[in-house]
Each structure stands twice: as structure tokens, then as C-alpha cells.
Amino acid sequence: MYFDSLRALLEMDGHGFYVWSAYGISLLVIALLVVAPFRRRRRLLSAIRAGQQREAAAAARRTPQPAAGSLSSEKESLNAPRA
């Protein structure tokens, strides 16, 4: 084995700090590259969902709503028997 102890492995003849920090930074970057697309997808889906809800609400506001009872009274007068 190249190193006699765990301490020697961590110190690496005085270069351990640089080596292990390079490994740590590399692993951090790889983890961010794996996680970022999932977070971006979640944000995109919630933005799409919010946009659809806004469009549905706007469409509901644009559609004229009949007054309460006005439509049913028109139907009743059309279907009433004529004398």
C-alpha cells in the first residue's frame, strides 16, 4: 500500500489540503450539475401551471355570466303552452 496510515493518506506529504480540496470542489460541481436540471424542471413546471391558472382565470373573467335566473325564465317562457 502506498500510504502507511490514514493520517499519511490525508496529509499526502504536505499536499493533502490541495488534493482533498480539489476532490471536494469537483464532487460539489458534479453534484450541482446533477441537481440543477431537476430543480430547473420543477420551476418550469410550476411556472407553466401558474400560467395556465392565470389564463383560465382571465378566460373566466372574459366570459359573460348570465344574471341569476334570467336564462331559466327565458326557457320557461319559450316552453310555456300557448293559449
Summary of the structure (lengths in Angstrom):
residues: 83
radius of gyration: 34.6
end to end distance: 110.6
largest distance: 112.3
contacts: 134
relative contact order: 0.04
helix: 80%
strand: 0%
